[in-house]
Every structure is written in structure tokens, then in C-alpha cells.
Amino acid sequence: MHTVLKLVFASVLAVSALPAAAQAEDLVFTLKNGTSSVLTNFYASPVGVDQWEDDIFGRDTLAPGESMQITIADGRRTCEYDMRFEFEESSDLDTTEDKQNLCELGEYTIHE
């Protein structure tokens, strides 16, 4: 009987942990390039993280006037992200950084 109670208690603990994990949702928004240069790299890291996460674009780029759906599926429950935008080497534009609440953001346009 004691073993059965342990199993029931362990099951209750496991099930009670599920809702917390299920609350973490992917952050999805549209990124538009409103500049005249090709956007080559895009990084986003939660505010307070000292290093940039991996380049979200991977091998992709975003040409002037184009848009792309961005999904950040890092499992975190934070909304505030620092963002870093890098342009092609031949561009006159400098690297740009910004901070946004990505939970409330449906669309973001990078401007010159």
C-alpha cells in the first residue's frame, strides 16, 4: 500500500508540473526590412542575457522591402527581448540594436 501511495504522489507531482511547461508559447511575428540594404543576420536574446543567441536567419537573408515570419521557440516565458540586426558588408548601415516586448508584437519593421 505504501508503494501505491508513492506512485500516486509522484503522478500528481508530474501532472501538476505540466501546466507550467505548457504556458511557454512560441513568439511569432513578421519582420519587415524597411531599409535599402540586405539584412544578413538577426539575433534575439531575452533581456538580461549577456550573450546573443544563435542567428535566427541561419543561411537566409532579408532583402530590402521583403518580410519574413519569425518564430522564437526557446521555451522561455519571457516577452522582453534584445534584438540585433546586421547588414551586408557593402551597406552604409551600421549594426542596429533594439529592445521589444515580442509577446505584444505582431510586426516589426527595421528602418534606416
Backbone as ProteinMPNN parsed JSONL, in Angstrom:
{"seq_chain_A": "MHTVLKLVFASVLAVSALPAAAQAEDLVFTLKNGTSSVLTNFYASPVGVDQWEDDIFGRDTLAPGESMQITIADGRRTCEYDMRFEFEESSDLDTTEDKQNLCELGEYTIHE", "coords_chain_A": {"N_chain_A": [[0.818, -1.195, 0.0], [1.955, 1.229, 0.748], [3.802, 1.694, -1.308], [2.064, 2.105, -3.443], [0.889, 4.555, -2.71], [3.135, 6.212, -2.915], [3.564, 6.111, -5.691], [1.19, 7.284, -6.61], [1.454, 9.875, -5.5], [3.803, 10.726, -6.84], [2.818, 10.745, -9.439], [0.864, 12.747, -9.259], [2.496, 14.98, -8.743], [3.966, 15.075, -11.144], [1.943, 15.582, -13.049], [1.008, 18.043, -12.135], [3.102, 19.686, -12.794], [2.955, 19.974, -15.518], [1.144, 22.091, -16.559], [2.66, 24.464, -16.143], [4.818, 24.14, -17.881], [3.433, 24.057, -20.251], [2.604, 26.641, -20.591], [4.602, 28.144, -21.746], [4.958, 29.684, -24.729], [5.515, 29.788, -28.274], [7.053, 32.641, -29.725], [5.835, 34.613, -32.203], [6.182, 36.663, -34.997], [6.078, 39.13, -37.662], [8.834, 40.131, -39.477], [9.926, 42.98, -41.102], [11.918, 44.342, -43.65], [12.655, 47.498, -43.893], [14.664, 48.965, -44.965], [17.274, 50.048, -47.284], [19.119, 48.126, -47.669], [20.468, 44.759, -47.612], [19.487, 42.62, -45.079], [21.437, 40.644, -43.15], [21.889, 39.164, -40.817], [20.105, 38.237, -37.877], [19.557, 38.527, -34.53], [18.198, 37.544, -31.396], [17.798, 37.872, -27.996], [16.77, 37.109, -24.675], [16.105, 39.873, -22.513], [18.669, 40.779, -20.317], [20.232, 38.543, -20.671], [23.572, 37.845, -21.252], [24.839, 37.229, -23.656], [24.462, 36.979, -27.229], [21.946, 34.982, -28.697], [21.792, 32.238, -31.102], [22.065, 33.069, -34.629], [19.057, 33.907, -36.005], [18.263, 33.892, -38.651], [19.894, 31.984, -39.866], [21.024, 30.613, -42.749], [19.583, 32.268, -44.338], [18.617, 35.48, -45.735], [17.339, 38.859, -45.63], [15.968, 40.765, -47.968], [15.79, 44.234, -49.103], [12.614, 45.683, -48.497], [11.352, 43.224, -48.262], [9.615, 40.724, -46.27], [9.484, 38.507, -43.433], [8.315, 35.703, -41.632], [8.953, 35.308, -38.263], [9.845, 32.996, -35.824], [10.33, 32.447, -32.485], [11.223, 29.944, -30.617], [12.079, 29.207, -27.928], [11.317, 28.168, -25.531], [11.156, 29.723, -23.302], [9.468, 31.84, -20.892], [9.459, 34.541, -21.14], [8.938, 37.896, -22.351], [10.281, 40.19, -23.09], [12.777, 41.063, -25.262], [16.102, 41.582, -26.414], [17.222, 42.777, -29.517], [19.25, 42.31, -32.407], [20.449, 43.571, -35.419], [22.119, 42.928, -38.398], [23.744, 44.101, -41.311], [24.539, 43.612, -44.851], [28.007, 43.595, -45.829], [28.713, 45.567, -47.724], [26.982, 47.563, -47.241], [25.908, 50.836, -46.167], [24.834, 50.982, -43.714], [24.901, 50.759, -40.166], [25.316, 48.209, -37.637], [22.368, 47.52, -35.885], [20.579, 47.83, -32.841], [17.842, 46.917, -30.692], [15.162, 46.901, -28.281], [12.333, 44.992, -27.502], [8.933, 44.092, -26.609], [8.106, 41.076, -27.376], [5.873, 39.499, -27.127], [3.69, 41.108, -27.468], [4.035, 42.03, -29.967], [3.146, 42.084, -33.296], [4.201, 42.664, -35.662], [7.286, 43.886, -36.91], [9.226, 46.489, -38.145], [12.302, 47.167, -39.511], [14.085, 50.122, -39.839], [16.044, 52.582, -41.649]], "CA_chain_A": [[0.0, 0.0, 0.0], [2.86, 2.38, 0.838], [4.348, 1.885, -2.655], [0.99, 2.666, -4.259], [0.785, 5.969, -2.345], [4.294, 6.895, -3.504], [3.321, 6.234, -7.128], [0.123, 8.27, -6.789], [2.043, 11.174, -5.191], [4.708, 11.058, -7.944], [1.987, 11.059, -10.604], [0.25, 14.056, -9.026], [3.553, 15.974, -8.935], [4.291, 15.158, -12.571], [0.83, 16.22, -13.748], [0.921, 19.443, -11.721], [4.177, 20.43, -13.455], [2.643, 20.148, -16.928], [0.615, 23.393, -16.951], [3.718, 25.475, -16.182], [5.571, 23.955, -19.118], [2.555, 24.326, -21.389], [2.395, 28.07, -20.715], [5.635, 28.72, -22.601], [4.492, 29.633, -26.107], [6.41, 30.352, -29.275], [6.837, 34.042, -30.074], [5.755, 34.683, -33.66], [5.906, 37.996, -35.532], [6.599, 39.365, -39.004], [9.938, 41.083, -39.553], [9.998, 43.636, -42.405], [13.13, 45.121, -43.905], [12.305, 48.792, -44.46], [15.894, 49.67, -45.341], [17.707, 49.85, -48.673], [20.22, 47.15, -47.627], [20.128, 43.381, -47.27], [19.67, 42.234, -43.686], [22.105, 39.344, -43.241], [21.833, 38.434, -39.554], [19.15, 38.723, -36.89], [19.723, 37.854, -33.248], [17.284, 37.965, -30.338], [18.09, 37.239, -26.709], [15.991, 37.704, -23.596], [16.752, 40.961, -21.789], [19.423, 40.285, -19.168], [21.166, 37.505, -21.106], [24.784, 38.579, -21.625], [25.331, 36.859, -24.981], [23.434, 36.815, -28.257], [21.584, 33.625, -29.092], [22.172, 31.951, -32.488], [21.456, 33.863, -35.705], [17.739, 33.365, -36.331], [18.177, 33.699, -40.102], [20.678, 30.86, -40.362], [21.608, 30.943, -44.059], [18.679, 33.176, -45.036], [18.786, 36.931, -45.628], [16.086, 39.568, -45.872], [16.244, 41.845, -48.921], [15.003, 45.45, -48.888], [11.197, 45.592, -48.831], [10.802, 41.899, -48.005], [9.259, 40.397, -44.893], [9.664, 37.1, -43.087], [7.736, 35.332, -40.349], [9.976, 34.888, -37.312], [9.366, 32.228, -34.687], [11.311, 32.192, -31.438], [10.681, 28.818, -29.854], [13.137, 28.876, -26.985], [10.745, 27.58, -24.335], [11.138, 30.674, -22.184], [8.197, 32.519, -20.673], [9.728, 35.972, -21.126], [8.461, 38.624, -23.533], [11.23, 41.259, -23.413], [13.958, 40.571, -25.973], [17.021, 42.467, -27.118], [17.366, 42.334, -30.909], [20.424, 42.837, -33.102], [20.304, 43.449, -36.87], [23.37, 43.175, -39.121], [23.53, 44.283, -42.745], [25.626, 43.157, -45.705], [29.24, 44.375, -45.669], [28.768, 46.698, -48.648], [25.965, 48.521, -46.833], [26.301, 52.009, -45.386], [24.124, 50.917, -42.439], [25.58, 50.146, -39.033], [24.552, 47.237, -36.862], [21.316, 48.192, -35.125], [20.03, 47.055, -31.738], [16.589, 47.429, -30.166], [14.521, 46.053, -27.276], [10.894, 44.964, -27.731], [8.097, 43.082, -25.996], [7.729, 40.254, -28.524], [4.548, 38.909, -26.909], [2.701, 42.071, -27.953], [4.455, 42.473, -31.291], [2.665, 41.29, -34.414], [5.015, 43.036, -36.817], [8.377, 44.807, -36.607], [9.914, 46.952, -39.344], [13.602, 47.794, -39.281], [14.25, 51.291, -40.702], [17.38, 53.183, -41.676]], "C_chain_A": [[0.862, 1.259, 0.0], [3.454, 2.708, -0.543], [3.315, 2.514, -3.571], [0.832, 4.158, -3.971], [1.944, 6.774, -2.923], [4.08, 7.124, -5.0], [2.24, 7.274, -7.416], [0.668, 9.668, -6.554], [2.97, 11.626, -6.324], [3.919, 11.435, -9.192], [1.342, 12.433, -10.468], [1.276, 15.161, -9.233], [3.88, 16.157, -10.415], [3.199, 15.884, -13.347], [0.737, 17.694, -13.381], [2.016, 20.284, -12.361], [3.854, 20.709, -14.919], [2.084, 21.527, -17.28], [1.687, 24.482, -17.018], [4.52, 25.355, -17.471], [4.724, 24.317, -20.328], [2.339, 25.822, -21.602], [3.435, 28.735, -21.61], [5.197, 28.56, -24.055], [5.559, 30.196, -27.033], [6.043, 31.813, -29.509], [6.9, 34.143, -31.584], [5.41, 36.11, -34.06], [6.486, 38.095, -36.931], [7.67, 40.439, -38.928], [9.992, 41.638, -40.966], [11.292, 44.43, -42.507], [12.733, 46.395, -44.632], [13.517, 49.62, -44.828], [16.195, 49.435, -46.815], [18.843, 48.841, -48.763], [19.709, 45.769, -47.225], [20.455, 43.141, -45.798], [20.222, 40.813, -43.681], [21.991, 38.51, -41.973], [20.822, 39.087, -38.617], [19.289, 37.873, -35.636], [18.679, 38.394, -32.274], [17.616, 37.159, -29.089], [17.23, 37.889, -25.64], [16.787, 38.811, -22.9], [17.429, 40.371, -20.556], [20.367, 39.152, -19.501], [22.38, 38.217, -21.697], [25.322, 38.271, -23.02], [24.165, 36.744, -25.948], [23.194, 35.34, -28.505], [22.031, 33.42, -30.541], [21.448, 32.878, -33.46], [20.152, 33.196, -36.128], [17.606, 33.087, -37.832], [18.875, 32.427, -40.566], [21.355, 31.269, -41.658], [20.762, 31.933, -44.847], [19.12, 34.629, -44.868], [17.426, 37.566, -45.904], [16.393, 40.8, -46.717], [15.386, 43.073, -48.594], [13.55, 45.252, -49.338], [10.563, 44.241, -48.558], [10.432, 41.737, -46.534], [9.374, 38.889, -44.697], [8.98, 36.838, -41.753], [8.844, 34.768, -39.471], [9.294, 34.132, -36.182], [10.518, 32.02, -33.723], [10.687, 31.149, -30.528], [11.742, 28.337, -28.869], [12.628, 28.31, -25.666], [10.706, 28.506, -23.133], [9.765, 31.32, -22.082], [8.385, 34.03, -20.597], [9.228, 36.612, -22.416], [9.469, 39.667, -24.004], [12.504, 40.668, -24.02], [14.775, 41.737, -26.516], [17.179, 41.896, -28.523], [18.57, 43.027, -31.536], [20.271, 42.535, -34.588], [21.631, 43.798, -37.524], [23.091, 43.174, -40.613], [24.747, 43.817, -43.539], [26.808, 44.123, -45.608], [29.28, 45.613, -46.545], [27.767, 47.799, -48.279], [26.571, 49.702, -46.077], [25.668, 51.981, -43.992], [24.961, 50.217, -41.372], [24.702, 49.072, -38.424], [23.588, 47.999, -35.967], [20.832, 47.266, -34.02], [18.772, 47.731, -31.21], [16.096, 46.452, -29.106], [13.015, 46.152, -27.485], [10.224, 43.903, -26.866], [7.541, 42.238, -27.147], [6.383, 39.555, -28.345], [3.455, 39.812, -27.474], [2.938, 42.469, -29.4], [3.91, 41.559, -32.363], [3.555, 41.5, -35.628], [6.094, 44.028, -36.356], [9.054, 45.183, -37.922], [11.199, 47.625, -38.937], [13.763, 48.915, -40.314], [15.689, 51.777, -40.671], [17.482, 54.273, -40.655]], "O_chain_A": [[0.537, 2.239, -0.669], [3.589, 3.88, -0.895], [3.654, 3.366, -4.392], [0.657, 4.946, -4.9], [1.748, 7.903, -3.374], [4.378, 8.202, -5.516], [2.363, 8.054, -8.36], [0.375, 10.572, -7.336], [2.926, 12.789, -6.726], [4.311, 12.346, -9.922], [1.276, 13.194, -11.433], [0.96, 16.183, -9.842], [4.049, 17.285, -10.879], [3.496, 16.711, -14.21], [0.417, 18.518, -14.237], [1.863, 21.501, -12.46], [4.443, 21.618, -15.505], [2.543, 22.101, -18.268], [1.613, 25.349, -17.89], [4.862, 26.366, -18.085], [5.243, 24.827, -21.321], [1.93, 26.232, -22.688], [3.166, 29.794, -22.177], [5.078, 27.442, -24.555], [6.402, 30.989, -26.614], [4.867, 32.177, -29.493], [7.916, 33.795, -32.186], [4.466, 36.7, -33.533], [7.287, 37.255, -37.342], [7.446, 41.52, -38.384], [10.091, 40.878, -41.929], [11.7, 45.103, -41.56], [12.501, 46.381, -45.841], [13.418, 50.837, -44.987], [15.469, 48.72, -47.506], [19.469, 48.708, -49.814], [18.664, 45.633, -46.588], [21.561, 43.426, -45.338], [19.563, 39.884, -44.148], [21.995, 37.281, -42.039], [20.695, 40.31, -38.566], [19.153, 36.65, -35.681], [18.322, 39.571, -32.329], [17.703, 35.931, -29.124], [16.984, 39.094, -25.691], [18.0, 38.694, -22.722], [16.838, 39.563, -19.839], [21.231, 38.822, -18.689], [22.232, 39.094, -22.549], [26.186, 38.996, -23.514], [23.036, 36.454, -25.555], [24.132, 34.543, -28.52], [22.591, 34.334, -31.146], [20.373, 33.4, -33.164], [20.153, 32.044, -36.562], [16.914, 32.151, -38.232], [18.474, 31.847, -41.575], [22.179, 32.183, -41.661], [21.178, 32.392, -45.912], [19.898, 34.956, -43.972], [16.491, 36.902, -46.35], [17.001, 41.757, -46.239], [14.379, 42.965, -47.894], [13.291, 44.723, -50.419], [9.339, 44.121, -48.616], [10.87, 42.501, -45.675], [9.364, 38.111, -45.651], [9.059, 37.664, -40.843], [9.579, 33.868, -39.878], [8.28, 34.582, -35.648], [11.559, 31.48, -34.096], [9.753, 31.428, -29.775], [12.235, 27.214, -28.963], [13.422, 28.004, -24.777], [10.264, 28.106, -22.056], [9.0, 31.347, -23.045], [7.538, 34.726, -20.037], [9.11, 35.946, -23.445], [9.509, 39.995, -25.19], [13.21, 39.884, -23.384], [14.236, 42.731, -27.003], [17.259, 40.681, -28.7], [18.867, 44.182, -31.232], [19.999, 41.399, -34.976], [22.207, 44.847, -37.238], [22.313, 42.365, -41.118], [25.836, 43.647, -42.991], [26.632, 45.311, -45.341], [29.842, 46.628, -46.133], [27.716, 48.842, -48.932], [27.612, 49.577, -45.433], [25.938, 52.861, -43.175], [25.635, 49.222, -41.639], [23.495, 49.028, -38.663], [23.955, 49.007, -35.362], [20.689, 46.062, -34.23], [18.641, 48.953, -31.268], [16.556, 45.313, -29.041], [12.474, 47.248, -27.628], [10.862, 42.939, -26.442], [6.597, 42.657, -27.817], [5.811, 39.068, -29.32], [2.41, 39.327, -27.909], [2.12, 43.174, -29.992], [4.187, 40.359, -32.342], [3.655, 40.64, -36.503], [5.839, 44.894, -35.519], [9.412, 44.313, -38.716], [11.198, 48.542, -38.116], [13.599, 48.69, -41.513], [16.456, 51.425, -39.775], [18.533, 54.9, -40.525]]}, "name": "protein", "num_of_chains": 1, "seq": "MHTVLKLVFASVLAVSALPAAAQAEDLVFTLKNGTSSVLTNFYASPVGVDQWEDDIFGRDTLAPGESMQITIADGRRTCEYDMRFEFEESSDLDTTEDKQNLCELGEYTIHE"}
